[in-house]
Structures are given as C-alpha cells and as structure tokens.
Amino acid sequence: MAKIAVIGAGSWGTALAHALANTGHDVRLWAYETEVVVSIRERRKNDVFLPGIVLPDNITPSNDLSFALDHAECALTVMPSHVCRSISERMLPYLTPDMLLVSATKGIDVERHMRMSQIIQSVVNKKFSPHIVVLSGPSFAKEVAGGDPTALVAASEDANSARWVQEKFSGKTLRLYTSDDVIGVETGGAVKNVIAIAAGIIKGLELGHNPMAALITRGLAEIARLAAALGARRETMAGLAGIGDLVLTCTGALSRNRSVGVEIGKGRKTAEILAEMREVAEGIKTTYATVELAMELGVEMPITEQVRRILNDEIQPRDAIRELMDRSLKNEYDKGSKF
C-alpha cells in the first residue's frame, strides 16, 4: 500500500481520500480550515464539506503541509484552481523528485490562462522536473464517497506515472483508465463547468429537454475546438473527461456549477448566489479565462461568450438564447473535425 498525501479537504478531496483509504492506503489529508481537521479528528467526519460520511481511521487530517507530505509517495492536489499556484509554492520545500504529483483540480488560471498541471510544473521546475498526472472524469464527490461505481481517467505524458495512479487508485468502486492526452483531459474537465452553468440556466428557466440536448452537443463542439487548438486530440472529447464529465455536470443536481446556473435562470444575480456558497463553483472563473483564451487562439465559442455576458449581468438569459438561435446558419461539423 502507498503513502498518499491529499492536499485539499473540500468535498472532492475528502471523497478521494475516503476512496483511497478504503483501498488500504495510508492517507494524510491536508485541510486549510482548522475546523475541518477538528471535525475529522473528533468525529471522523468532514462536517463542513462532506457531511454524513464516516471516514476510515487510516485518514490522518492535518493543517501542516510538512507533516502531510512527509515521506509521501504521491501528492494528490485537490485545491480550488485560484489557489493552485500559492499552495504549490507552499508545498515546494517538502516535495521530492521521486514523489508523484497528481492534480485533480478542474479549472483554467484567469491570469495566465494556464491549466493546473502547467501551474504545478512551473512552480516545481524551480527545484526539479516533476512527474505529473492529471485525474479527471465524471464524478460527484458525494457519490464517490458513498461507494457508487465511478470511472475516471489518469492522464500523463509519462506512461509509467499514469499506470501507477491507475493501479493504486483503482478499487472496488473506482475504475481508472489511462491517457497521454493531458491537454485534452484537463481542458475537457475545466470547460465543461462553463457549459454546466448554461445547463443550469436552461433548467432555471424551466425549458425542456430539446434545448438541453442541443446545449450539451454544441457545448461539446466548443470544448473540442478549444482543446484541438491547444494541441489536444479531439477523440479525447468522446471519452470520460469529455462527453462523460460534460453530461454528468450538465444533468446532475449535485453539480455546483449547474446549481449556480439554475439560480441565475430563476432571476437571481451572480454575486448574490456566490455570497451563499461555501465551496467554489469553478465554472465562473473558468468562463472568463476560457473566453480570453479562445480570443487569443481565434476559436469561436458562442455559448461560452454568452455565459460570460450573463455572469456579468450584461444580458438576460432569454436574450442570450435568442442571440444564439439567431446566429448565421452553418454546417454542423467544422471542416475535418468530428465535432
């Protein structure tokens, strides 16, 4: 069994720690919040972010990064995307060249438009060249923690690193596949949250199944265009990190991004909704980063652009839908593409 440090004790980090501990690994769970550490130590529950789930005794919570990372074979980072750089810099003194780094954060950096693995690599390169694996796929934390069968993908440019994660993380309720398309896996996992906000808006407006199906399909086309422009393989979008994660996040009531969209569709303002949320809806920051990145690359992403305008209170949801429907008519497929 492996010694694994999970950095980030939100709902997803806690759920992954729970799954890894159930597989028999020695897990140290680092939390930013002292109340989370106290809750796990005293009641074996993360009452703040994942209430109702009893955590195994082989999960040791801590607020101390040096303790969490001490002699770890693998550091699994599950922090919000906007603190990925700062926490990676705090981790750096305790990282070693033989430690595998696994990123399970889904997002795009607003400032530099970098994927999470790029941020981690840029920080760790100051000390050594790291082995990085990206973990993504259709997964709600509550269902993973509850033992529902879940399939994920571990992507890395280093096949041995991807296989290590596949073998160590897979168990009775988690099944992992490997991929070498890091760009595609990360882009799909990040941008699907933007489309999920749009899906929530459709739900909040009480529209039917037709617009939802159209949104998911054309949303996938946008993600595929961006991913391809970044150097990803389009077929990755037909996999777990593409259509799999997109469908789950757009249709599942447990999605925070979809929930934000539902409230917007009901007429509430973005700032009001966010003020009530304890955990981060990654799709909001990712929307702005994606629009800017698409403009840099010359990629057309009309749905994503309308989501940005809605989040900025520049346009009402029904007017945004009308503008999308009034766009010039065209062939369904881009030239030479599958989406």
Beta strands, then each sheet from edge to edge (+ up, - down):
strand 1: 3-7
strand 2: 26-30
strand 3: 59-62
strand 4: 74-77
strand 5: 100-103
strand 6: 131-136
strand 7: 150-155
strand 8: 174-179
sheet 1: 3+ 2+ 1+ 4+ 5+ 6+ 7- 8-
end
